Structure formats: C-alpha cells, structure tokens
Amino acid sequence: MKKRIVTAISHDDGLRRCPWPGTDPFYMAYHDDEWGVPEYDDRALFEKLILDGFQAGLSWITILRKRDNFRKAFGGFEPEKIARYNTRKIESLMKDAGIVRNRSKIEGAIG
C-alpha cells in the first residue's frame, strides 16, 4: 500500500498549513488553533463527539460554521441539560435553521 504524502502549503501570512483548509480564513483558524490539539476537557470532548455525529454525510466546514448555533441549541453541550430534553425540545430543534435539522441526529445526540 502506498503511503499518502501531504505537502504543506505556504500562505500569505507566512505559515505552512495542510492543504485542506484552503484559503478560507475561518477554516484556517480552525486548522491553526484546534485541529490536532489535544483536548482534555470533558464538556469540550462531548461537544466534539456530538458535532461529529451531526457531520455524518456533510462537510466539516458546514458544521464548524454552525457550531455557535449548535452551542446555543444544545445548552452549551452540558450533558446534564441535554439529558433532560424532551419531545417538545426535539420539535423546537427541528425548527432551528441554525443547526442541522435531522431528526435521527438530534435524537441520537439526546440519547
């Protein structure tokens, strides 16, 4: 099996980055500040887990652009809050254009 070699790209700001963020400032900031950085905070790890579930079938940049909306919709990703979500809350989330409105993903996030 051939190994895939990823070549870093030099950008106008003088930094070298993986090619996947392209020149999108939002995506470059994610690359520079978050991607590949170890996370030890339980709440932050829970957020990443939930967002990764919502990302299925979509691009990661789509989820990143909606992340603040997800944080509001899902109570700051506090598991204790989300565990109390009921049918009424699910219906409210289904109407929230700021997040991915997929019932299976929403119900999966709630448990």
C-alpha positions as a printed Julia matrix, in Angstrom:
111×3 Matrix{Float64}:
   0.0    0.0    0.0
   1.35   3.41  -0.95
   1.71   6.0    1.75
  -0.04   9.25   1.04
   2.22  12.26   1.42
   0.55  15.53   2.29
   2.52  18.59   1.41
   2.08  21.72   3.49
   1.22  24.87   1.59
   2.77  28.27   2.33
   0.23  31.04   2.89
   0.42  34.82   2.65
   0.71  35.06   6.45
   3.96  33.08   6.29
   2.54  29.91   7.86
   2.59  26.49   6.28
  -0.63  24.51   6.54
  -2.15  21.3    5.32
  -3.95  21.81   2.02
  -7.47  21.03   3.29
  -8.36  24.43   4.84
  -7.57  26.15   1.55
  -7.63  29.93   1.88
 -10.84  30.18   3.92
  -9.93  32.32   6.98
 -12.48  30.52   9.16
 -11.14  27.09   8.23
  -7.52  28.24   8.53
  -8.21  29.48  12.08
  -9.69  26.08  12.95
  -6.61  24.39  11.47
  -4.21  26.64  13.39
  -5.98  26.74  16.76
  -7.9   23.48  17.17
  -7.11  20.72  14.7
  -4.61  18.24  16.11
  -4.54  19.95  19.52
  -5.18  17.51  22.39
  -8.42  18.16  24.29
  -8.85  17.08  27.9
 -12.0   18.95  28.97
 -14.98  16.57  29.26
 -17.53  19.13  28.07
 -15.4   20.07  25.05
 -14.9   16.39  24.2
 -18.66  15.84  24.45
 -19.21  18.78  22.09
 -16.78  17.3   19.56
 -18.49  13.92  19.79
 -21.95  15.39  19.2
 -20.79  17.64  16.36
 -19.01  14.72  14.72
 -22.31  12.84  14.69
 -24.04  15.76  13.03
 -21.24  15.95  10.46
 -22.02  12.49   9.02
 -22.7   12.97   5.31
 -21.75  16.64   5.4
 -18.52  18.59   5.21
 -16.82  19.54   8.46
 -16.79  23.23   7.47
 -20.61  23.09   7.35
 -20.68  22.02  10.99
 -17.99  24.5   12.04
 -19.96  27.38  10.53
 -23.0   26.3   12.57
 -21.07  25.48  15.76
 -22.16  28.58  17.71
 -25.78  27.83  16.81
 -25.31  24.24  17.99
 -23.86  25.52  21.27
 -26.95  27.65  21.86
 -29.38  24.94  20.75
 -27.73  22.25  22.87
 -27.28  24.2   26.09
 -23.54  24.69  25.77
 -23.18  20.92  25.35
 -23.77  20.35  29.05
 -24.71  16.64  29.19
 -26.98  17.15  32.21
 -29.05  19.71  30.29
 -29.24  17.64  27.13
 -30.31  14.55  29.09
 -33.45  16.46  30.15
 -34.51  17.34  26.59
 -37.99  16.09  25.79
 -40.24  15.77  22.74
 -41.1   19.47  22.84
 -37.4   20.38  22.77
 -36.79  17.98  19.88
 -39.56  19.69  17.9
 -38.02  23.07  18.72
 -34.62  21.87  17.47
 -36.24  20.57  14.27
 -37.36  24.15  13.56
 -33.95  25.7   14.29
 -32.46  26.71  10.92
 -29.13  27.39  12.62
 -28.36  23.69  13.12
 -28.59  20.53  11.05
 -32.26  19.57  11.28
 -32.08  15.81  11.03
 -34.37  14.08  13.5
 -32.21  10.96  13.77
 -29.11  13.01  14.52
 -30.94  15.19  17.04
 -32.44  12.19  18.83
 -29.06  10.44  18.76
 -27.41  13.46  20.38
 -30.0   13.48  23.13
 -29.8    9.73  23.71
